[in-house]
């Protein structure tokens, strides 16, 4: 009888403890879900701000050392410099993309859009040559009729283009706010670094937490500076030269150059057609055309100079990982997601490979051990 009573008491205590645990877990999950709902609209902006803060923090410390250790002033100066040199030209590039699309739509609506006749060589392209030649010929001779024929499809394409442009506009606004938030993070950088280490140690342990923090920091700086930074600066240089040369659709060239730069494909593949368009349609004169051509060739090959300056020890994540992250991020969250996706997927890859190389009982793998 006593054994039955004892077992009943033990069972009741276990049930009470499990019930207590589930209630606490439910409250924690509910609080976490509520916090995520509140923060989620700003998630991309905060992630990009964190990436910028980690990447620019060494430069911020140089500014601070020249300003008598004033962390706030250094952060403010760096943010203003970044907005002036990076954000403003980027806004101009994307605005040019919107203007180009708007001009095409206006000309098509007013029947003033003129499309030149295709070359006979187009028809000789295998498989699709004849169809492309026929469609191109129809567009050059009877564009209004072609538009009426494909009006439903063109309407869907127009909606997608408007959605992309709206996403880019929102991304640029987020880009500016991210710079401001990154400046605040850099001003409190030392405290933030200590908090990051404590969080990593709490998730893992004393040794692995420090290694994890170093791994994430090195990956963020390598990808943001060595891949995204090089591609962004190169695309920006090419876009500014194209804008000065009066080449139409500069925004399109800028986006294509940015994607090719992240994919580690030579950007000269974008600047070369731009040079041809400039010579065929531009009215700058021979001397200026030669100058702009030289500048575009230099911009298309600028990665050969920028990579040794910014890449440091190199990016340990394979280029397909960076490219998939960039394209997937852009598909999910627009132009801002391109940068976030490339960085986060590279971090995930390196953490996973560190775990693989470490083994079940192996030593802690530092950020430099993963190749």
ZAMAR-604799 format. One line per 2 residues: number of its first residue (from 1); their letters; for each residue x negated, y, z negated of C-alpha. Coordinates in steps of 0.5 Angstrom, whole numbers, plus 2048, in hexadecimal, padded with zeros to 3 digits. Layout:
BEGIN
NUM> A> X Y Z; ... .
This chain:
BEGIN
1> XX> 800 800 800; 7FA 805 7FE .
3> XX> 7F7 803 805; 7FD 805 809 .
5> XX> 7FE 80B 805; 7F6 80D 806 .
7> XX> 7F7 80C 80E; 7FD 810 80E .
9> XX> 7FA 816 80B; 7F4 815 80F .
11> XX> 7F8 815 815; 7FC 81B 813 .
13> XX> 7F5 81F 812; 7F3 81C 819 .
15> XX> 7F9 81F 81C; 7F9 825 819 .
17> XX> 7F2 826 81B; 7F3 825 822 .
19> XX> 7F9 829 822; 7F5 82F 81F .
21> XX> 7F0 82E 824; 7F5 82E 82A .
23> XX> 7F8 834 827; 7F1 838 827 .
25> XX> 7EF 835 82E; 7F6 838 831 .
27> XX> 7F5 83E 82D; 7EE 83F 830 .
29> XX> 7F0 83D 837; 7F6 842 837 .
31> XX> 7F1 847 835; 7EC 846 83A .
33> XX> 7F2 845 83F; 7F4 84C 83D .
35> XX> 7ED 84F 83D; 7EC 84C 844 .
37> XX> 7F3 84F 847; 7F1 856 844 .
39> XX> 7EA 856 847; 7EB 852 84E .
41> XX> 7ED 858 852; 7E6 85B 850 .
43> XX> 7E2 854 851; 7DE 855 857 .
45> XX> 7DD 85D 855; 7DA 85A 84F .
47> XX> 7D6 854 852; 7D3 859 857 .
49> XX> 7D1 85E 852; 7CE 859 84D .
51> XX> 7CA 856 854; 7C8 85E 855 .
53> XX> 7C6 85F 84E; 7C1 859 84D .
55> XX> 7BE 85A 854; 7BD 861 853 .
57> XX> 7BB 861 84C; 7B3 861 84D .
59> XX> 7B4 867 851; 7B8 86A 84C .
61> XX> 7B3 869 847; 7AE 86D 84B .
63> XX> 7B2 872 84C; 7B3 872 844 .
65> XX> 7AC 872 843; 7AB 879 847 .
67> XX> 7B1 87C 843; 7AE 87B 83C .
69> XX> 7B2 874 83B; 7B9 877 83C .
71> XX> 7BD 871 83F; 7C3 875 840 .
73> XX> 7C0 87A 844; 7BC 875 848 .
75> XX> 7C3 871 849; 7C6 878 84C .
77> XX> 7C0 87A 850; 7C0 872 853 .
79> XX> 7C8 872 855; 7C8 879 858 .
81> XX> 7C2 877 85C; 7C5 870 85E .
83> XX> 7CC 874 860; 7C8 879 864 .
85> XX> 7C4 874 868; 7C8 86E 868 .
87> XX> 7CF 86F 867; 7D0 875 86B .
89> XX> 7CD 872 872; 7D1 86C 871 .
91> XX> 7D8 870 870; 7D6 873 877 .
93> XX> 7D4 86D 87A; 7DB 869 878 .
95> XX> 7DF 870 879; 7DC 86F 880 .
97> XX> 7DE 868 881; 7E5 86B 87F .
99> XX> 7E5 871 884; 7E3 86C 88A .
101> XX> 7E9 867 889; 7ED 86D 888 .
103> XX> 7EB 870 88F; 7EB 869 892 .
105> XX> 7F3 869 890; 7F4 870 892 .
107> XX> 7F1 86F 899; 7F5 868 89A .
109> XX> 7FC 86C 898; 7FB 872 89C .
111> XX> 7F9 86D 8A2; 7F2 871 8A3 .
113> XX> 7ED 86B 8A1; 7E9 869 8A7 .
115> XX> 7E6 863 8A7; 7E1 862 8AC .
117> XX> 7E1 85C 8B1; 7DD 855 8AF .
119> XX> 7D7 853 8B3; 7D8 84D 8B8 .
121> XX> 7D3 84A 8B3; 7D8 849 8AE .
123> XX> 7DC 844 8B2; 7D6 83F 8B2 .
125> XX> 7D5 83E 8AB; 7D7 837 8A9 .
127> XX> 7DE 835 8A7; 7E0 83C 8A5 .
129> XX> 7DE 840 8AA; 7E4 840 8AF .
131> XX> 7E9 841 8AA; 7E5 847 8A7 .
133> XX> 7E4 84A 8AE; 7EB 84A 8AF .
135> XX> 7ED 84D 8A8; 7E8 852 8A9 .
137> XX> 7EA 854 8B0; 7F1 854 8AE .
139> XX> 7EF 859 8A8; 7EB 85D 8AD .
141> XX> 7F1 85E 8B2; 7F7 85D 8AE .
143> XX> 7F6 85F 8A7; 7FD 861 8A5 .
145> XX> 800 85A 8A8; 7FA 856 8A4 .
147> XX> 7FC 859 89E; 804 858 89F .
149> XX> 802 851 8A0; 7FE 850 89A .
151> XX> 802 855 896; 803 850 890 .
153> XX> 7FC 84D 88F; 7F9 854 890 .
155> XX> 7FE 856 88A; 7FC 851 886 .
157> XX> 7F4 853 887; 7F6 85A 886 .
159> XX> 7F9 858 87F; 7F3 854 87D .
161> XX> 7EE 85A 880; 7F2 85F 87B .
163> XX> 7F1 85A 875; 7EA 85A 876 .
165> XX> 7E9 861 877; 7ED 862 871 .
167> XX> 7E9 85D 86D; 7E3 860 86F .
169> XX> 7E5 867 86D; 7E7 864 866 .
171> XX> 7E0 861 866; 7DD 867 867 .
173> XX> 7E1 86A 861; 7DF 865 85D .
175> XX> 7D8 865 85F; 7D7 86D 85C .
177> XX> 7DB 86B 856; 7D6 865 855 .
179> XX> 7D0 86A 856; 7D3 86E 850 .
181> XX> 7D4 868 84C; 7CD 865 84D .
183> XX> 7CA 86B 84B; 7CE 86B 844 .
185> XX> 7CB 863 844; 7C4 866 845 .
187> XX> 7C4 86B 840; 7C6 866 83B .
189> XX> 7C1 860 83E; 7BD 85E 838 .
191> XX> 7C4 85D 834; 7C7 859 83A .
193> XX> 7C1 855 83B; 7C1 853 834 .
195> XX> 7C8 851 834; 7C7 84D 83B .
197> XX> 7C2 849 837; 7C6 848 831 .
199> XX> 7CC 845 836; 7C8 841 83A .
201> XX> 7C5 83E 833; 7CC 83D 830 .
203> XX> 7CE 839 837; 7C8 835 837 .
205> XX> 7C2 835 832; 7BC 839 82F .
207> XX> 7B7 837 835; 7BC 836 83B .
209> XX> 7C0 83C 839; 7BA 841 83B .
211> XX> 7B8 83D 841; 7BF 83D 843 .
213> XX> 7BF 845 842; 7B8 845 846 .
215> XX> 7BB 841 84C; 7C1 845 84D .
217> XX> 7BD 84C 84D; 7B8 849 852 .
219> XX> 7BD 847 856; 7C1 84D 856 .
221> XX> 7BB 851 858; 7B8 84D 85D .
223> XX> 7BF 84C 861; 7C1 854 860 .
225> XX> 7BA 857 862; 7B7 851 866 .
227> XX> 7BE 850 86B; 7C3 854 869 .
229> XX> 7BF 85A 868; 7BB 859 86F .
231> XX> 7C1 858 873; 7C5 85E 870 .
233> XX> 7BF 863 871; 7BE 860 878 .
235> XX> 7C5 861 87A; 7C5 868 877 .
237> XX> 7BF 86A 87B; 7C2 867 881 .
239> XX> 7C9 86A 880; 7C6 871 87F .
241> XX> 7C2 871 885; 7C8 86F 889 .
243> XX> 7CC 874 886; 7C7 879 888 .
245> XX> 7C6 877 88F; 7CE 877 890 .
247> XX> 7CF 870 891; 7D6 86E 890 .
249> XX> 7D9 869 88B; 7D3 86A 887 .
251> XX> 7D7 867 881; 7D8 860 885 .
253> XX> 7D0 860 886; 7CF 861 87F .
255> XX> 7D3 85B 87C; 7D0 857 881 .
257> XX> 7C9 859 880; 7CA 858 878 .
259> XX> 7CD 851 879; 7C7 84F 87E .
261> XX> 7C2 852 879; 7C5 84E 873 .
263> XX> 7C5 847 878; 7BE 849 879 .
265> XX> 7BF 84A 881; 7BB 84F 884 .
267> XX> 7BF 856 884; 7BC 857 88B .
269> XX> 7C1 853 88E; 7C6 859 88C .
271> XX> 7C2 85F 88D; 7C0 85C 894 .
273> XX> 7C7 85D 897; 7C8 863 893 .
275> XX> 7C2 866 897; 7C5 864 89E .
277> XX> 7CC 867 89C; 7C8 86D 89A .
279> XX> 7C4 86E 8A1; 7CB 86C 8A5 .
281> XX> 7CF 871 8A1; 7CB 876 89E .
283> XX> 7CA 87D 8A0; 7C4 87E 89B .
285> XX> 7BF 87F 8A1; 7B9 87B 8A2 .
287> XX> 7B4 87D 89D; 7B9 87C 897 .
289> XX> 7BC 875 89A; 7B4 873 89A .
291> XX> 7B4 876 893; 7BA 872 890 .
293> XX> 7B8 86C 894; 7B1 86C 890 .
295> XX> 7B5 86D 88A; 7BA 868 88B .
297> XX> 7B5 863 88C; 7B1 864 886 .
299> XX> 7B8 864 882; 7B9 85D 885 .
301> XX> 7B2 85B 883; 7B2 85E 87C .
303> XX> 7B3 858 878; 7AC 856 87A .
305> XX> 7AA 85C 876; 7AF 85C 871 .
307> XX> 7AF 855 86F; 7A8 855 86C .
309> XX> 7A9 85B 868; 7B0 859 865 .
311> XX> 7B0 851 865; 7AA 850 860 .
313> XX> 7A9 849 85F; 7AF 847 863 .
315> XX> 7B6 844 863; 7B6 83D 860 .
317> XX> 7BD 83C 863; 7BE 839 86A .
319> XX> 7C0 83E 86F; 7C7 83A 871 .
321> XX> 7C9 83B 869; 7C8 842 86A .
323> XX> 7CB 843 870; 7D1 83F 86E .
325> XX> 7D2 843 868; 7D2 849 86C .
327> XX> 7D7 847 871; 7DB 844 86C .
329> XX> 7DB 84A 867; 7DD 84E 86D .
331> XX> 7E3 84A 86F; 7E5 84A 868 .
333> XX> 7E4 851 865; 7E2 855 86B .
335> XX> 7DB 859 86C; 7DA 859 865 .
337> XX> 7DB 852 864; 7D5 850 869 .
339> XX> 7D0 853 865; 7D3 84F 85E .
341> XX> 7D4 849 862; 7CD 848 864 .
343> XX> 7CA 84A 85D; 7CF 845 859 .
345> XX> 7CE 83F 85E; 7C7 840 85E .
347> XX> 7C7 840 856; 7CC 83A 856 .
349> XX> 7C7 836 85B; 7C1 838 857 .
351> XX> 7C4 836 850; 7C6 82F 853 .
353> XX> 7C0 82E 856; 7BC 82F 84F .
355> XX> 7C1 82A 84C; 7BF 825 851 .
357> XX> 7B8 826 850; 7B8 826 849 .
359> XX> 7BB 81F 848; 7BF 81C 842 .
361> XX> 7B9 81D 83E; 7B4 821 841 .
363> XX> 7B1 828 840; 7B4 82F 840 .
365> XX> 7B4 831 848; 7B2 838 848 .
367> XX> 7B4 83D 84E; 7AE 83C 852 .
369> XX> 7AE 834 852; 7B4 834 856 .
371> X> 7B2 834 85E .
